[in-house]
């Protein structure tokens, strides 16, 4: 089994790239070392014995041997990281490395590097086992008993191995910590990226999680003091020592209960940012809005239209979205600048979803512009808002006004329902106002934009089981609001205690309503969802709960409006939950209650990691709908 080069860590890849680019296998490798002892930019340079002797830094006696030793040590440490420990390196790889020669001043040649690479490739299955599998059947079974799925064991085992190496504890003790939902180590497991590349990065991540906790508490205190000093006005008063982050923090987003949601986006950005300094000791350096794009996005308070969608966007494209929003909404870059005014900090609740959908529709082109160094406010406007005519140099405020005009344009007229539907089309497809009018008239919509989540919710509920639990319980027991049909005397159902019916994979059906029994059933629904998802999958649990609440059912309102039927998220819906035995994914099938002169249906599927995919809303005035 040959491993792809992408399976190697960055330092080893740099050595291999050097070796493969040399004309002679006897060329000597010398690393360009940074201040932290690692490679500066992971660059390897060729050298000869004569050149090494003549370099100024090694003119002293023994300098050449010292340089050789440092380079070889860096190389062997890269291999140790890949296998998770010196004792796990296969004998054939050790032989190719000639580990007994290390520390004797001998040079590392390109030929030697390639011999080690070939040995690692030949032992690919052993390397995979060393990194990805538990070392005893008992450990593996213990992970399964906790509720983890087979598909999750690879990442879990890596995190357990790295935690054990970072802390010196046994693998049994490491499993107990890493597998526990909510622990610092478990959150690093979810963030992945660089934190799962080696034990050193995992240890750095544990330190940073603790550092972030204190930094966020200080930010909360600064935001609270700012709010109190300004009396809650739109013109806050800032302290002279406020950081860039505090200057730009939105009161509506930076909240105590949003701590884990903010941490998630900030750390996932760090995990996939090769330039992030994991050794930083100043929290503002690594977490602050001036340096961390995710923090800047959070602090701008873009509202609940973005969070679940952002969680589904791949990390590299999410970074492009951060940059694009940041360029469209100016962020103060240093404490000497005036705080960004409320009027220009973001587009507002009605425009945020439209801006987000436009950016998502053109995300691949924006990524190209970013890679070319051409991503700026003007190119974003030209790419994503070609229907907005801006005179003269690009101005953010001009775009704000133009988008406001688009909303006014599609909602203008006496038919408020039609206007709301056209806005929904704008938000779902990223189309222009003219296209929204055409889609509403013909019933043929442009394709939905990628990654847009069917469920939108606040940052604090993004994967908080407790907050999702509260919302679901409250929504399941509310008295329904009827949906009038063409005849105002007709209602969806006449019973004031109308049911939300929930069917589970085991065949049990629970009817929730505002009666005493209905409230008890709502509690049972919540408990069964937790059992179904497993306590080790809080993101999945939270989103399944939210999809059964008004946050998920809100799709009904827009879906029925296009057919001239008024509804809202409290109108009754039947739910049927199914679970894929192999992947653990949960699909919710939404359908209309019996007895209506029409039928509707759609589905949402929630992965173990909480991402949501959905099918289009279906409607017929000649029930029933075909099976889907």
C-alpha positions as CSV (number, residue, x, y, z in Angstrom):
1,X,0.0,0.0,0.0
2,X,1.6,3.3,-1.1
3,X,0.6,6.4,0.8
4,X,0.0,9.6,-1.0
5,X,2.5,12.4,-0.2
6,X,-0.4,14.4,1.3
7,X,-0.5,11.9,4.1
8,X,2.9,13.1,5.4
9,X,3.4,16.0,7.7
10,X,4.6,19.4,6.4
11,X,8.2,19.0,7.5
12,X,8.6,15.6,5.9
13,X,7.0,16.8,2.7
14,X,9.5,19.7,2.6
15,X,12.4,17.2,2.8
16,X,10.9,15.0,0.1
17,X,10.3,17.9,-2.2
18,X,13.9,18.9,-1.8
19,X,15.2,15.4,-2.5
20,X,12.9,14.9,-5.5
21,X,14.1,18.2,-7.0
22,X,17.8,17.5,-6.8
23,X,19.8,16.3,-9.9
24,X,22.2,14.3,-7.7
25,X,21.2,11.9,-4.9
26,X,24.3,12.9,-3.0
27,X,23.2,16.5,-2.5
28,X,23.1,17.5,1.1
29,X,20.0,18.9,2.7
30,X,20.1,21.9,5.0
31,X,17.0,23.4,6.5
32,X,16.4,27.2,6.7
33,X,15.5,27.3,10.4
34,X,13.1,29.7,12.1
35,X,13.1,31.1,15.6
36,X,11.1,28.2,17.0
37,X,13.5,25.6,15.8
38,X,11.3,24.5,13.0
39,X,11.7,25.1,9.3
40,X,11.1,28.7,8.1
41,X,8.4,28.2,5.6
42,X,9.3,24.5,5.4
43,X,12.1,25.2,2.9
44,X,15.1,22.9,2.4
45,X,18.2,24.1,0.6
46,X,21.0,22.2,-1.1
47,X,24.5,22.5,0.1
48,X,27.9,21.0,-0.3
49,X,30.6,20.4,2.4
50,X,32.7,23.3,1.0
51,X,29.8,25.7,1.0
52,X,28.8,24.7,4.5
53,X,32.3,25.4,5.7
54,X,32.3,28.8,4.1
55,X,29.0,30.1,5.4
56,X,29.6,32.8,7.9
57,X,27.3,31.2,10.6
58,X,29.4,28.1,10.7
59,X,33.0,29.3,10.4
60,X,33.7,28.3,13.9
61,X,35.2,24.8,14.4
62,X,32.6,22.1,14.3
63,X,30.0,24.4,12.8
64,X,29.4,22.1,9.8
65,X,28.8,19.1,12.1
66,X,26.4,21.1,14.2
67,X,24.4,22.1,11.1
68,X,24.3,18.5,10.0
69,X,23.1,17.3,13.4
70,X,20.3,19.9,13.6
71,X,19.1,19.0,10.1
72,X,19.1,15.3,10.7
73,X,17.3,15.7,14.1
74,X,14.6,17.8,12.4
75,X,14.2,15.0,9.9
76,X,13.9,12.2,12.4
77,X,11.5,14.2,14.6
78,X,9.3,14.6,11.5
79,X,9.2,10.8,11.1
80,X,8.5,10.3,14.8
81,X,5.5,12.7,14.6
82,X,4.1,10.7,11.7
83,X,4.2,7.4,13.5
84,X,3.1,8.9,16.9
85,X,6.3,7.9,18.8
86,X,9.9,6.7,18.3
87,X,9.0,3.1,19.4
88,X,6.3,2.9,16.7
89,X,8.6,3.4,13.8
90,X,8.9,0.1,11.8
91,X,12.3,-1.5,11.8
92,X,12.6,-1.2,8.0
93,X,12.1,2.6,8.3
94,X,14.6,2.8,11.1
95,X,17.1,0.9,9.0
96,X,16.6,3.3,6.1
97,X,17.1,6.2,8.4
98,X,20.3,4.8,9.9
99,X,19.2,6.2,13.3
100,X,22.4,5.1,14.9
101,X,24.2,7.8,12.8
102,X,22.2,10.7,14.3
103,X,24.1,13.0,16.5
104,X,27.5,12.1,14.8
105,X,27.7,15.1,12.5
106,X,27.0,13.2,9.3
107,X,25.1,15.0,6.5
108,X,21.6,14.1,5.4
109,X,21.6,13.4,1.7
110,X,18.8,13.6,-0.8
111,X,19.3,9.9,-1.5
112,X,18.8,9.0,2.2
113,X,15.6,11.0,2.3
114,X,14.2,9.1,-0.6
115,X,15.2,5.8,0.8
116,X,13.2,6.7,4.0
117,X,10.2,7.7,2.0
118,X,10.2,4.4,0.1
119,X,10.4,2.5,3.3
120,X,7.5,4.5,4.8
121,X,5.5,3.8,1.6
122,X,6.2,0.1,1.9
123,X,5.0,0.2,5.4
124,X,1.9,2.3,4.7
125,X,-0.5,-0.1,6.4
126,X,1.7,-0.1,9.5
127,X,1.9,3.6,9.6
128,X,-1.9,3.8,9.2
129,X,-2.3,1.4,12.1
130,X,0.1,3.3,14.3
131,X,-1.8,6.5,13.7
132,X,-5.3,5.5,13.3
133,X,-6.1,2.4,15.4
134,X,-6.5,1.6,19.1
135,X,-3.7,-0.8,20.2
136,X,-6.0,-3.2,22.0
137,X,-9.4,-4.6,21.1
138,X,-10.5,-3.6,24.6
139,X,-9.8,0.1,23.9
140,X,-11.6,-0.1,20.6
141,X,-14.7,-1.7,22.2
142,X,-14.7,0.9,24.9
143,X,-14.9,3.6,22.3
144,X,-17.8,1.9,20.6
145,X,-19.5,1.3,23.9
146,X,-19.4,5.1,24.6
147,X,-21.5,5.6,21.4
148,X,-18.8,6.4,18.8
149,X,-19.3,4.9,15.3
150,X,-16.8,2.9,13.3
151,X,-16.3,5.8,11.0
152,X,-15.2,8.0,13.9
153,X,-12.6,5.6,15.4
154,X,-9.7,6.8,13.2
155,X,-9.8,10.4,14.4
156,X,-10.6,9.4,17.9
157,X,-7.7,7.0,18.1
158,X,-5.3,9.7,16.8
159,X,-6.5,12.2,19.4
160,X,-6.2,9.6,22.2
161,X,-2.6,8.8,21.1
162,X,-1.7,12.4,20.9
163,X,-3.3,13.2,24.3
164,X,-1.4,10.3,25.9
165,X,1.8,11.5,24.4
166,X,1.2,15.1,25.4
167,X,0.2,14.4,29.0
168,X,2.1,11.1,29.7
169,X,-1.0,9.3,30.8
170,X,-2.1,5.8,29.7
171,X,-4.2,5.3,26.6
172,X,-7.1,4.1,28.8
173,X,-7.0,7.3,30.8
174,X,-6.6,9.4,27.6
175,X,-9.7,7.7,26.1
176,X,-11.7,8.6,29.1
177,X,-10.8,12.3,28.7
178,X,-10.8,12.6,24.9
179,X,-14.1,10.7,24.4
180,X,-16.0,12.8,27.0
181,X,-18.2,15.3,25.2
182,X,-17.5,18.9,26.2
183,X,-13.9,18.2,27.5
184,X,-11.2,20.5,26.1
185,X,-9.6,17.4,24.4
186,X,-12.9,16.3,22.9
187,X,-13.4,19.8,21.4
188,X,-10.0,19.7,19.8
189,X,-11.0,16.3,18.3
190,X,-13.9,18.1,16.7
191,X,-11.9,21.0,15.5
192,X,-9.3,18.7,13.8
193,X,-6.9,20.2,11.3
194,X,-3.4,20.9,12.7
195,X,-4.5,19.8,16.2
196,X,-4.7,16.2,14.9
197,X,-1.4,16.3,13.0
198,X,0.9,15.5,15.9
199,X,1.2,15.4,19.7
200,X,2.9,18.8,20.0
201,X,0.1,20.6,18.2
202,X,-2.5,18.8,20.3
203,X,-0.7,19.9,23.5
204,X,-0.5,23.4,22.1
205,X,-4.3,23.2,21.4
206,X,-5.1,22.2,25.0
207,X,-3.1,25.3,26.2
208,X,-4.9,27.6,23.8
209,X,-8.4,26.3,24.8
210,X,-7.6,27.4,28.4
211,X,-6.1,30.7,27.1
212,X,-9.2,31.4,25.1
213,X,-11.5,30.8,28.0
214,X,-9.9,33.6,30.0
215,X,-9.6,35.9,27.0
216,X,-13.4,35.5,26.2
217,X,-14.3,36.2,29.8
218,X,-12.3,39.5,29.6
219,X,-14.0,40.3,26.3
220,X,-17.4,39.7,27.9
221,X,-16.4,42.1,30.7
222,X,-15.3,44.8,28.3
223,X,-18.6,44.5,26.3
224,X,-20.7,44.6,29.5
225,X,-18.8,47.7,30.7
226,X,-19.2,49.4,27.3
227,X,-22.9,48.7,27.3
228,X,-23.3,50.0,30.9
229,X,-21.3,53.1,30.2
230,X,-23.3,54.0,27.1
231,X,-26.7,53.2,28.7
232,X,-27.4,50.8,26.0
233,X,-27.4,53.5,23.3
234,X,-26.3,53.0,19.7
235,X,-23.3,55.2,20.5
236,X,-21.2,53.3,23.0
237,X,-18.4,54.8,25.1
238,X,-15.2,52.9,25.0
239,X,-12.3,52.7,27.4
240,X,-8.9,53.9,26.2
241,X,-7.4,50.5,26.7
242,X,-10.0,48.6,24.7
243,X,-8.6,46.1,22.2
244,X,-9.5,46.0,18.5
245,X,-11.8,43.1,19.4
246,X,-13.6,45.0,22.2
247,X,-14.0,48.1,20.0
248,X,-15.9,46.1,17.4
249,X,-17.7,43.5,19.5
250,X,-21.5,43.3,18.9
251,X,-23.6,43.2,22.1
252,X,-26.0,40.8,20.4
253,X,-23.4,38.2,19.5
254,X,-20.7,38.3,22.2
255,X,-22.7,36.6,25.0
256,X,-21.8,34.3,27.8
257,X,-24.0,31.5,26.4
258,X,-22.3,31.8,23.0
259,X,-18.9,30.9,24.3
260,X,-18.7,27.4,22.7
261,X,-20.1,28.6,19.4
262,X,-17.5,31.4,19.2
263,X,-14.8,29.0,20.2
264,X,-15.7,26.6,17.6
265,X,-15.4,29.0,14.7
266,X,-12.2,30.6,16.1
267,X,-10.5,27.3,16.7
268,X,-11.6,25.7,13.4
269,X,-10.0,28.8,11.7
270,X,-6.8,28.3,13.7
271,X,-6.8,24.6,12.9
272,X,-6.7,25.2,9.2
273,X,-4.6,28.4,9.1
274,X,-1.0,27.4,8.5
275,X,0.2,30.9,9.6
276,X,-1.4,30.7,13.0
277,X,1.2,30.7,15.8
278,X,0.2,27.9,18.1
279,X,3.0,29.0,20.5
280,X,1.5,32.5,21.1
281,X,1.2,33.6,24.7
282,X,-0.7,36.9,24.0
283,X,-4.3,35.8,23.5
284,X,-5.2,38.9,21.5
285,X,-2.4,37.9,19.0
286,X,-4.1,34.6,18.1
287,X,-7.8,35.2,19.0
288,X,-8.2,38.9,18.4
289,X,-10.3,40.4,15.6
290,X,-7.3,42.1,14.2
291,X,-5.6,38.8,13.5
292,X,-8.3,36.1,13.5
293,X,-10.8,36.3,10.6
294,X,-13.4,34.2,12.4
295,X,-13.3,36.5,15.5
296,X,-13.8,39.5,13.2
297,X,-16.8,37.8,11.6
298,X,-18.3,36.9,15.0
299,X,-17.8,40.4,16.4
300,X,-19.5,42.0,13.4
301,X,-22.7,40.4,14.6
302,X,-24.0,39.1,11.2
303,X,-27.0,37.5,12.9
304,X,-28.6,34.1,12.8
305,X,-28.8,33.9,9.0
306,X,-25.2,32.7,8.9
307,X,-24.2,30.4,11.7
308,X,-25.6,27.0,10.6
309,X,-24.7,27.8,7.0
310,X,-21.1,28.8,8.0
311,X,-20.7,25.5,9.9
312,X,-21.4,23.6,6.7
313,X,-19.0,25.5,4.5
314,X,-15.6,23.9,3.9
315,X,-12.9,25.6,5.9
316,X,-10.9,27.1,3.0
317,X,-14.1,28.6,1.5
318,X,-15.2,29.8,4.9
319,X,-12.1,31.8,5.1
320,X,-13.0,33.5,1.8
321,X,-16.4,34.3,3.2
322,X,-14.8,35.9,6.3
323,X,-12.5,38.0,4.1
324,X,-15.4,39.0,1.8
325,X,-17.7,40.1,4.7
326,X,-14.7,41.9,6.3
327,X,-14.0,43.8,3.1
328,X,-17.6,44.8,2.6
329,X,-18.1,45.8,6.3
330,X,-15.1,47.8,7.5
331,X,-13.5,46.6,10.7
332,X,-11.3,48.9,12.8
333,X,-7.8,47.5,12.7
334,X,-6.3,49.2,15.7
335,X,-7.5,50.9,18.9
336,X,-6.6,54.3,17.7
337,X,-9.3,54.2,15.0
338,X,-12.8,55.1,15.8
339,X,-15.2,52.3,16.4
340,X,-17.1,51.2,13.4
341,X,-20.6,52.8,13.6
342,X,-23.7,50.7,14.0
343,X,-25.0,51.9,10.7
344,X,-22.1,50.4,8.7
345,X,-21.0,47.4,10.8
346,X,-23.3,45.0,8.9
347,X,-26.1,44.9,6.4
348,X,-28.9,44.3,8.9
349,X,-31.2,41.3,9.4
350,X,-33.1,41.7,6.1
351,X,-29.9,42.0,4.0
352,X,-27.5,39.6,5.7
353,X,-29.2,36.5,4.1
354,X,-29.2,38.1,0.7
355,X,-25.5,39.1,0.9
356,X,-24.6,35.6,2.3
357,X,-26.4,33.8,-0.6
358,X,-24.7,36.1,-3.2
359,X,-21.3,35.3,-1.8
360,X,-22.0,31.6,-1.6
361,X,-23.3,31.5,-5.2
362,X,-20.0,32.9,-6.4
363,X,-17.7,31.4,-3.7
364,X,-15.5,29.5,-6.2
365,X,-14.8,32.7,-8.2
366,X,-14.1,34.6,-4.9
367,X,-11.7,31.8,-3.9
368,X,-9.9,32.3,-7.3
369,X,-9.6,36.1,-6.7
370,X,-8.3,35.5,-3.2
371,X,-5.6,33.1,-4.5
372,X,-4.6,35.7,-7.1
373,X,-4.4,38.4,-4.4
374,X,-7.3,40.3,-6.1
375,X,-10.0,40.0,-3.5
376,X,-11.2,43.4,-2.6
377,X,-14.5,45.3,-2.2
378,X,-14.6,46.3,-5.8
379,X,-14.0,42.8,-7.2
380,X,-16.5,41.3,-4.8
381,X,-19.1,43.9,-5.9
382,X,-18.5,43.2,-9.6
383,X,-18.6,39.4,-9.1
384,X,-21.6,39.1,-6.7
385,X,-23.7,42.2,-7.3
386,X,-23.6,42.8,-11.1
387,X,-27.2,44.1,-10.9
388,X,-26.1,46.9,-8.6
389,X,-24.9,50.0,-10.5
390,X,-22.5,52.0,-8.5
391,X,-21.2,55.3,-9.7
392,X,-17.6,56.3,-9.2
393,X,-15.3,54.6,-6.8
394,X,-16.8,51.7,-4.9
395,X,-18.4,52.7,-1.6
396,X,-19.8,50.2,1.0
397,X,-22.7,52.5,1.9
398,X,-23.7,52.7,-1.7
399,X,-24.1,48.9,-1.8
400,X,-26.1,49.0,1.4
401,X,-28.6,51.4,-0.2
402,X,-28.7,49.5,-3.4
403,X,-29.5,46.2,-1.6
404,X,-32.2,48.0,0.4
405,X,-33.7,49.2,-2.8
406,X,-33.8,45.6,-4.1
407,X,-35.7,44.4,-1.1
408,X,-38.1,47.4,-1.5
409,X,-38.5,46.5,-5.1
410,X,-39.5,42.9,-4.7
411,X,-41.8,43.6,-1.8
412,X,-43.5,46.6,-3.4
413,X,-47.3,46.3,-4.0
414,X,-50.4,45.2,-2.1
415,X,-49.6,41.4,-2.2
416,X,-47.4,41.1,0.9
417,X,-47.3,37.3,0.7
418,X,-45.9,37.5,-2.9
419,X,-43.3,40.0,-1.7
420,X,-42.2,37.8,1.1
421,X,-41.9,34.9,-1.2
422,X,-39.7,36.8,-3.6
423,X,-37.4,37.8,-0.7
424,X,-37.2,34.1,0.2
425,X,-36.2,33.3,-3.4
426,X,-33.5,36.0,-3.2
427,X,-32.2,34.6,0.0
428,X,-32.2,30.9,-1.2
429,X,-30.8,31.3,-4.7
430,X,-28.6,34.5,-4.7
431,X,-30.5,35.7,-7.8
432,X,-31.3,39.2,-8.9
433,X,-34.6,41.0,-8.3
434,X,-35.6,40.5,-11.9
435,X,-35.0,36.7,-11.6
436,X,-36.9,36.6,-8.3
437,X,-40.0,38.1,-10.1
438,X,-39.7,35.6,-12.9
439,X,-39.3,32.7,-10.6
440,X,-42.3,33.7,-8.6
441,X,-44.4,34.1,-11.7
442,X,-43.3,30.8,-13.4
443,X,-42.8,28.7,-10.3
444,X,-39.4,27.7,-11.7
445,X,-36.7,28.8,-9.3
446,X,-33.0,29.2,-10.0
447,X,-30.9,26.4,-8.3
448,X,-30.3,26.9,-4.6
449,X,-26.8,28.2,-3.5
450,X,-24.4,25.6,-2.1
451,X,-24.0,25.0,1.6
452,X,-27.1,27.1,2.6
453,X,-28.6,25.4,5.7
454,X,-32.3,24.7,5.9
455,X,-32.2,25.6,9.6
456,X,-31.0,28.9,10.8
457,X,-30.4,29.7,14.5
458,X,-28.6,31.9,16.9
459,X,-24.8,31.4,17.6
460,X,-25.5,30.2,21.2
461,X,-27.7,27.3,19.9
462,X,-25.3,26.1,17.2
463,X,-24.4,22.9,19.0
464,X,-25.7,23.5,22.5
465,X,-27.9,20.6,23.5
466,X,-29.2,22.5,26.5
467,X,-30.3,25.5,24.5
468,X,-31.7,23.4,21.8
469,X,-33.6,21.3,24.4
470,X,-35.2,24.5,25.8
471,X,-36.3,25.7,22.4
472,X,-37.7,22.3,21.3
473,X,-39.7,21.8,24.5
474,X,-41.2,25.3,24.3
475,X,-42.1,24.9,20.6
476,X,-43.6,21.4,20.8
477,X,-46.2,22.4,23.5
478,X,-47.4,25.7,22.1
479,X,-51.0,25.9,20.9
480,X,-51.0,25.8,17.2
481,X,-51.7,28.8,14.9
482,X,-54.1,27.8,12.1
483,X,-53.4,28.3,8.4
484,X,-56.4,29.8,6.7
485,X,-57.2,28.4,3.2
486,X,-58.8,30.2,0.3
487,X,-62.0,30.2,2.3
488,X,-61.3,32.2,5.5
489,X,-63.7,30.0,7.4
490,X,-61.5,26.9,6.8
491,X,-58.6,26.2,9.0
492,X,-55.9,23.6,9.0
493,X,-57.4,21.9,12.1
494,X,-60.1,22.9,14.5
495,X,-58.7,21.4,17.6
496,X,-57.0,24.1,19.8
497,X,-54.7,21.4,21.2
498,X,-53.5,20.3,17.7
499,X,-50.7,17.7,17.7
500,X,-47.1,17.6,16.5
501,X,-46.8,13.9,15.8
502,X,-43.3,12.5,16.1
503,X,-42.5,8.9,14.8
504,X,-39.2,7.3,15.8
505,X,-37.2,4.5,14.1
506,X,-38.3,2.0,16.7
507,X,-41.9,2.5,15.8
508,X,-42.9,4.6,18.8
509,X,-45.1,7.6,18.0
510,X,-45.5,10.5,20.4
511,X,-48.1,13.3,20.1
512,X,-47.1,16.6,21.7
513,X,-49.5,19.5,22.5
514,X,-50.3,21.9,25.2
515,X,-52.1,19.3,27.4
516,X,-50.5,17.8,30.4
517,X,-49.9,14.5,28.5
518,X,-48.7,16.4,25.5
519,X,-46.1,18.2,27.6
520,X,-44.9,14.9,29.1
521,X,-44.6,13.5,25.6
522,X,-42.5,16.5,24.6
523,X,-40.1,15.7,27.3
524,X,-40.0,12.1,26.0
525,X,-39.3,13.3,22.5
526,X,-36.2,15.2,23.8
527,X,-34.9,12.2,25.7
528,X,-35.4,9.9,22.8
529,X,-33.5,12.2,20.5
530,X,-30.6,12.3,22.9
531,X,-30.6,8.4,23.0
532,X,-30.9,8.2,19.2
533,X,-28.0,10.5,18.5
534,X,-25.9,9.4,21.5
535,X,-24.4,11.8,24.0
536,X,-21.1,11.8,22.2
537,X,-22.7,13.7,19.2
538,X,-23.9,17.0,20.7
539,X,-23.9,18.8,17.4
540,X,-26.1,16.2,15.8
541,X,-28.4,16.1,18.8
542,X,-28.8,19.9,18.9
543,X,-29.6,20.2,15.2
544,X,-32.1,17.4,15.2
545,X,-33.9,19.1,18.1
546,X,-33.7,22.5,16.3
547,X,-35.1,20.9,13.1
548,X,-38.2,19.7,15.1
549,X,-38.6,23.2,16.6
550,X,-39.9,26.4,14.8
551,X,-36.3,27.0,13.6
552,X,-36.7,23.9,11.3
553,X,-40.4,24.1,10.6
554,X,-40.1,27.7,9.4
555,X,-39.5,26.3,5.9
556,X,-43.2,25.5,5.9
557,X,-44.1,29.2,6.0
558,X,-42.2,30.1,2.8
559,X,-43.1,26.8,1.1
560,X,-46.9,27.4,1.5
561,X,-46.8,31.1,0.7
562,X,-45.9,30.5,-2.9
563,X,-49.2,28.5,-3.2
564,X,-51.2,31.3,-1.6
565,X,-51.6,29.7,1.8
566,X,-50.8,31.6,4.9
567,X,-48.9,29.6,7.6
568,X,-46.3,29.9,10.2
569,X,-43.8,27.7,12.0
570,X,-46.4,26.7,14.6
571,X,-48.8,25.1,12.1
572,X,-49.0,21.4,12.7
573,X,-46.5,19.0,11.0
574,X,-46.0,15.3,11.2
575,X,-42.3,14.2,11.8
576,X,-40.8,10.8,11.0
577,X,-37.2,10.1,12.1
578,X,-35.0,7.5,10.4
579,X,-31.4,6.6,11.1
580,X,-28.8,5.1,8.8
581,X,-27.3,2.2,10.6
582,X,-23.9,2.5,8.9
583,X,-23.3,6.3,9.0
584,X,-25.5,7.3,12.0
585,X,-27.1,10.1,9.9
586,X,-30.6,11.0,11.0
587,X,-33.2,11.9,8.4
588,X,-36.4,13.8,9.4
589,X,-39.3,13.4,7.0
590,X,-41.8,16.3,7.3
591,X,-45.3,15.8,6.1
592,X,-48.8,17.4,6.3
593,X,-51.4,16.0,8.8
594,X,-54.2,13.9,7.4
595,X,-57.5,15.6,6.5
596,X,-56.2,18.6,4.5
597,X,-57.2,19.5,1.0
598,X,-53.5,19.7,0.1
599,X,-50.3,17.9,1.1
600,X,-46.7,19.0,1.6
601,X,-43.4,17.3,2.4
602,X,-39.7,17.7,2.6
603,X,-36.7,16.1,4.4
604,X,-33.6,17.2,6.3
605,X,-30.7,14.9,7.1
606,X,-28.3,15.6,10.0
607,X,-24.8,14.0,10.0
608,X,-23.0,12.9,13.1
609,X,-21.1,16.2,13.0
610,X,-24.3,18.2,12.8
611,X,-24.2,19.3,9.1
612,X,-27.7,19.6,7.5
613,X,-28.8,18.7,4.0
614,X,-32.4,19.1,2.8
615,X,-34.6,18.2,-0.1
616,X,-36.9,20.8,-1.8
617,X,-40.3,21.6,-0.4
618,X,-43.0,19.6,-2.2
619,X,-46.7,20.6,-2.5
620,X,-49.8,19.3,-4.2
621,X,-53.4,20.3,-4.0
622,X,-54.4,16.7,-5.0
623,X,-53.2,14.5,-2.1
624,X,-51.3,12.4,-1.5
625,X,-47.8,13.3,-2.6
626,X,-45.8,10.5,-4.3
627,X,-43.4,8.7,-2.1
628,X,-40.0,10.5,-1.6
